[in-house]
Amino acid sequence: MARKAGAGELVLVGGKTAQVRKGSERSWTKAKETKFLSVLAETCNVSLACEQAGVSQSQAYRRRKSDAAFRAGWLDAIGTAYQRLELVLLERALNGTEKIVIKTDGREERMREYPNQIALTLLRMHRDTASEAETEIAADDVEEIRARLIGKLERLRERQEKAAPSE
């Protein structure tokens, strides 16, 4: 079996007699795999990850189907992106996003907006895939995580109270 490499790199070709030849530009390399999984973990976007890594979507899906290690990396990347998205949604749910509205008389008014529809759609799309990557959390860790989360929420609340205009 051939070990795939990028253009200019030598690959070992299996068969009755081993041969060495140059890899093609379309070959899947470790660097391409790393870039793909990194972008996937940041964006949860397969199309963008393929574009950034220089591979086609069909190559990525074919590799996911045939390579267990890559499939595991894919699941981890989606799980990471899903968790990041959950944190952003939590922050947005607590603080909202500032929006400037221009009134008919020309005045600007600032308001808080909570537009979560796109994020909720992404969560629904990736819920099953991300849950495959989740692992069981030890009971001892649950209490520590709960305490840290409560601490973060209290700090966010304090920051929000300080930022709110005094009445």
Backbone hydrogen bonds, N-H to C=O, Kabsch-Sander energy under -0.5 kcal/mol:
donor,donor_aa,acceptor,acceptor_aa,energy
3,R,12,L,-1.1
4,K,2,A,-0.7
8,G,23,G,-1.1
9,E,6,G,-2.0
11,V,21,R,-3.2
13,V,11,V,-0.6
13,V,19,Q,-3.2
14,G,12,L,-0.5
19,Q,13,V,-1.7
21,R,11,V,-2.0
23,G,6,G,-0.6
23,G,9,E,-3.1
27,S,24,S,-1.4
29,T,27,S,-0.5
33,E,29,T,-2.4
34,T,30,K,-2.7
35,K,31,A,-2.5
36,F,32,K,-2.8
37,L,33,E,-2.7
38,S,34,T,-2.2
39,V,35,K,-2.6
40,L,36,F,-2.5
41,A,37,L,-2.1
42,E,38,S,-1.6
43,T,39,V,-2.6
44,C,40,L,-2.5
46,V,44,C,-0.5
49,A,45,N,-2.3
50,C,46,V,-2.6
51,E,47,S,-2.3
52,Q,48,L,-2.8
53,A,49,A,-2.0
54,G,50,C,-1.3
55,V,50,C,-2.3
60,A,56,S,-2.0
61,Y,57,Q,-2.8
62,R,58,S,-2.3
63,R,59,Q,-2.7
64,R,60,A,-2.5
65,K,61,Y,-1.9
66,S,62,R,-1.8
67,D,63,R,-2.5
68,A,66,S,-0.6
71,R,67,D,-2.5
72,A,68,A,-2.3
73,G,69,A,-2.2
74,W,70,F,-2.6
75,L,71,R,-2.3
76,D,72,A,-2.4
77,A,73,G,-2.4
78,I,74,W,-2.6
79,G,75,L,-2.5
80,T,76,D,-2.6
81,A,77,A,-2.5
82,Y,78,I,-2.6
83,Q,79,G,-2.3
84,R,80,T,-2.4
85,L,81,A,-2.4
86,E,82,Y,-2.2
87,L,83,Q,-2.0
88,V,84,R,-2.2
89,L,85,L,-2.5
90,L,86,E,-2.3
91,E,87,L,-2.4
92,R,88,V,-2.7
93,A,89,L,-2.8
94,L,90,L,-1.9
95,N,91,E,-2.7
96,G,92,R,-2.8
97,T,113,E,-2.7
99,K,111,M,-2.8
101,V,99,K,-0.6
101,V,109,E,-3.4
103,K,101,V,-0.7
103,K,107,R,-3.2
106,G,103,K,-2.0
109,E,101,V,-2.9
111,M,99,K,-2.6
113,E,97,T,-3.0
116,N,114,Y,-1.3
120,L,116,N,-2.8
121,T,117,Q,-2.0
122,L,118,I,-2.2
123,L,119,A,-2.5
124,R,120,L,-2.3
125,M,121,T,-2.3
126,H,122,L,-2.0
127,R,123,L,-1.1
130,A,126,H,-2.8
131,S,127,R,-2.2
132,E,128,D,-1.2
133,A,129,T,-0.8
133,A,130,A,-0.7
134,E,130,A,-0.8
142,V,138,A,-1.4
143,E,139,A,-1.0
144,E,140,D,-1.1
145,I,141,D,-2.9
146,R,142,V,-2.8
147,A,143,E,-2.4
148,R,144,E,-2.4
149,L,145,I,-2.7
150,I,146,R,-2.6
151,G,147,A,-2.2
152,K,148,R,-2.2
153,L,149,L,-2.6
154,E,150,I,-2.3
155,R,151,G,-2.2
156,L,152,K,-2.6
157,R,153,L,-2.3
158,E,154,E,-2.5
159,R,155,R,-2.5
160,Q,156,L,-2.4
161,E,157,R,-2.4
162,K,158,E,-2.2
163,A,159,R,-2.0
164,A,160,Q,-1.5
